Amino acid sequence: MKRKNNSTLDEIIREQMNDPEFARAWEETEIEDQVKRLLIQERMNEGLTQKELAEKSGIPQSNISRIENGSAVPTLKTLDALAKGIGKKLKISFD
């Protein structure tokens, strides 16, 4: 599929969502993607490296790396420790 160079990621995803197989795969991994993006965003907002977050949270840097690159899914206990390490409180809601 040919795309314009100025297409945004959101536009590309919307386009791909027309493919049922892509849409199904996207939905299956959406929550994990949200978690890793939020972790990266909040860590960077606080100016922390993975190593610094590891020291503050007690979660090994290698585990943080795996969560951020999508090769591991954190437990709620791990997410809570990471949130505290960032200086935040973990909140979970159903919308």
N, C-alpha and C positions, 0 to 999 in steps of 0.2 A: 504494500500500500504506500503510495507516494504522499508525503506530507510537506507542508510549507515549513521553511526553516524557522519561522516565527511562531509556530504552534506552541501553545503552553502545554504543560503536562496535563492539566485538567481537561483541556480540549481533546488531547490524544486519548485520555482515559474515557471520556464521554463517547468518543468515536468507537473505541474498542468495545464498549459496553453493549453495542449492537450484536456482538458475537456472543451467543449463549454460553459457549465454553469459557470464554474470557470472563464473562459476567459471573459465572458460577465460581471460578477460581478466585476472582477478586473478592467476592463476598466471603469465601472461606478464609481468607487471610487478612481481611480488613481490620479486625480488632488488633491483631499482632502488629500490623503496620502503624496503626494509630498509637499504640503503646511505644513502639521504638521511636517514632518521630517526636512524640511528646517528651520522652526521656532525653533525647538528644537536644531538643529545643530548650528544655528547662535547665539541663546541665550547662549548656552554652550560655544561656541567659545569666546564670550565676557565675560565669567565667571559670568553671571547673573543668579540669582535664578528667579523663577516665580514672587516672591514677589518684587524683585528689578525691574524686567521688568515692573510690574504693576505700580510701583511708577514712573518710567521714561516715560511710555507710556500713563498713564491715563486709561488703560484698567484694569478692576478688575482681580485680581489673579485667581478668580474662573473661569472667562471666558477664561483666558490663559490656565488653566488646562483642561478645556473642549475641547479647540481647539487641544491641544497637545495629549489628549487621544482619539481624534477622535469622540467625542460625539457632537461637534458643528462645524459648518462651518463658518469661519469669513467672514464679509463683506469686501469690498475693503477698506472702511474707517478704519475698525479695523486693517486690514493688514498694511495699511499705518502708523497708529499710532504705531503699534508694531515695524515696520521697523525703524521708527524714534527713538523709545525707545532703540533699539539695536545700534543706530548710523549708520543706513543704509538708503538707498533710495529704495523705492519699485519700481520695474520695471516689466512691463508685456509685453510679446512679443508673437507673433504667429510664430512658426517655420514651 
